[in-house]
Amino acid sequence: MQKILYIIIFLMFAFVQGIEADSWDADNYKPYNTEVVLEKTNLPIIFIDTRDEEKNTTAIHKDYRVAVRMKIINNAEGLNYADTVTHKGQTVDYEGWVAIKYRGFSSFFDSDKKPYGFNTMETADVDGKKEKVKLLGMPEDNSWVLLAPYHDRSMIRDVMMFQLARPYFEYIPKAKFCEMIIDGTYYGVYILCEKPGKGKNRLNLTEPGDSGDELTGDYLVEVDRDDEPHFFLKYKMFDKDIAVQYSFPEYDDMMPDHPAQVAYIKQRFDDMEDALNSDEFASTDGYRKYIDVGSFIDYQLSSEFALNPDAYRLSTNIYKRRDSVDPRFKTTLWDFNMSFGNNIAEDLLHNEWMYKKGKVLAAQMNKAPVPFWWDRLTEDEAYLNSMKERWTEYRLSNYSNGQITALIDSLVNVLNVEGACDRNYQAWPIWDKEIPLAPTTAKSYAEEIANLRQWIEDRLAWIDTQLGFDPTGIIHNRFTQEQSDKAAIYDLLGRRVDGKRLKPGIYLKNSKLFIVK
């Protein structure tokens, strides 16, 4: 019943936006140019067949799933060929039924190239049993996403961010570039991707119970819009409610049989917010018992590095395990296609904090507001110091200029080496097209990548200044194992190690780095 209500709300929204409820394109939103031919590619090829036995096309919808056939070709080495009749014996990564629908909000309504969500199924029954499978080397699950790079003309922002952040989080989605053909028409480059979820190879969440320790977890929620089943946070911003959607368990799985679960997760957020709002919020009995500080710092640094305009207020995944496992909220990442300078707010520059700017945008542009937590956390000197130390660790590893440059080079090469990028923009010639929400001065893919590189360089330099990291002033002092016995220094986690023999590694004291061999 609850899902039906939200479908009605969605259709009402579509009407207000001037989108007819039954306006889903019978030809499934074909590209601007349908004459592009894919012969061979280094990327996996996804074939989607929506046609029935009489070759009638099944329209894919936004508000419910339909059953279609999917086939994925992925030869482990060498090239993949779209002509599977001529090129027999290719490796079939997957072939079977999927229950598919369009997904996203701005990525759907403001994009002509549509993203999809799908479940792998045992049969053509969309309400039947789902089938867990491995896709393109990613661990088995039955819930998948096909991101459609359109606003992101570089096509690499999501994949780049996931790869940079992966070492620092408990879970970050895996993603693979591919090229897609629907009913014989070439649709361009897509990103087959995991999404944060309950699966054992993702967040590995356990069904909560109705009492005791089992009631305390596991839960996954998402700070987002109020267009799906949700509750509101206790503390408003600018007199606006902030919605938190139920992801796991879903609302319909909790109600009406498990009302205690709905009440528990709402109360847990209330308690966290009360702790953050108190005068003693930074004390040992304050916010730290409700959040995993390291996880929140990692979310904040990743979001700020990308200057993600959706951060904190949209697509913000927060999960909690049972108290007996870990009573604190943790975070993961999602949705960076509008990041790295690729956003609607022309005054959203590289030299400002998103958690502060987000509040201003909410007030000025009637956008969903940023919860007060993030600004409040940075008022705690200990939190801020930990953030500075973590940023130093980032800059000495995955977030170094050299590592980022190498990653961009690698991703761009993957898209260019066999022409996937050119084919995509033949199908979607958008360089002279004004795209809502994502203005750009670039007139070619090369310009877009050059702009992205420069923006990242400027952003890193600004954050370095704000958080006290000087990449040009690193002092490397080398100690032998014997000398390290007497070295009064701190490691990157802030632990004092005076008088103790140090293991080989990099250590930090007074903004200086010490290498112990």
JOCORZI-V78592 format. One line per field, one symbol per residue. ss: DSSP state (A for helix, B for strand, O for the rest). Layout:
BEGIN
ss = ???
END
This chain:
BEGIN
ss = OAAAAAAAAAAAAAAAOOOOOOOOOOOOOOOOOOOOOOOBBOOBBBBBBOBOOOOOBOOOOOOOOBBBBBBBBOOOOOOBBOOOOOOOOOOBBBBBBBBBBBOOOAAAAOOOOOOBBBBBBOOOOOOOOBOOBBBOOBBBBOBBBBBOOOOOOOOOAAAAAAAAAAAAOOOOOOBBBBBBBBOOBBBBBBBBBOOOOOOOOOOOOOOOOOOAAAAOOOBBBBBBOOOOOBBBOOOOBOOBOOBBBBBBOOAAAAOOOOAAAAAAAAAAAAAAAAAAAOOOOOOOOOAAAOBOAAAAAAAAAAAAAAOOOOOOOOOBBBBBOOOOOOOOBBBOOOOOOOOOOOOOOOOOOOOOOAAAAAAAAAAAAOOOOOOOAAAAAOOOAAAAAAAAAAAAAAAOOOOOAAAAAAAAAAAAAAAAOOOAAAAAAAAOOOOOOOOOOOOOOOOOAAAAAAAAAAAAAAAAAAAAAAAOOOOOOOOBBBBOAAAAOOOOOBOOOOOBOOOOOOOOBBBBBOOBBBBBO
END
